[in-house]
């Protein structure tokens, strides 16, 4: 007879708990910036390279348009981004940072170090964790029917 699965041995629960803990650390820091966590993620993408098409931004963040559109409207209401229709293709909308959105980047630059400090992990440990989580996210077994059917590579 096999032993029943234990909660403390489940990767899914460790990921869930770590995600909640990290988001809790981010919350007060982001409140100082006037951003929610999803808004912060969108701003990170735009700080890396802007303008970005709305579809491109949604793809990078893994958000559908029903979730992304209200998020962008709130960022626009905060004066951090502008959405502009393409002159070449009116169906295409690009998201641009405003000067206020660009300047917020400097205020946010300490956030990764604050998370590292709160986690009590070295920069190398955090990088290893990020790489491991990236591998897990990219793993085909999590995006296919193999997990549900019980067959794994």
C-alpha angles and dihedrals in degrees: 000000000000122000118253114254114265122222093223090056096053119106089204091060093046089052092046093049093046091049092052092047093049092048089051090054091049095048101077092039091052092045087062087057093044092242136123119222094259090048089051090053091051090049091050090057091048093046088055094053133346150225098043128182114245091240091048091049091049091049093051093048095040091238128137121227092257089062099034099049096061090044091054091046089056092047088049091049088052088055094242101113140022125209114214131183116234115253089217098047119018091199090065117082121191125202116222129186117240120221088262090052092050093048091051088067091073091052090050096048093094095054098091092051091048090054091048091050092048091049093049091226129132120243089255092051092050091049091050090049091050090050092048092049090048090054091049092049092049095045110121092218090069093051099045143060091258092090094048093047093047095242117123131176 
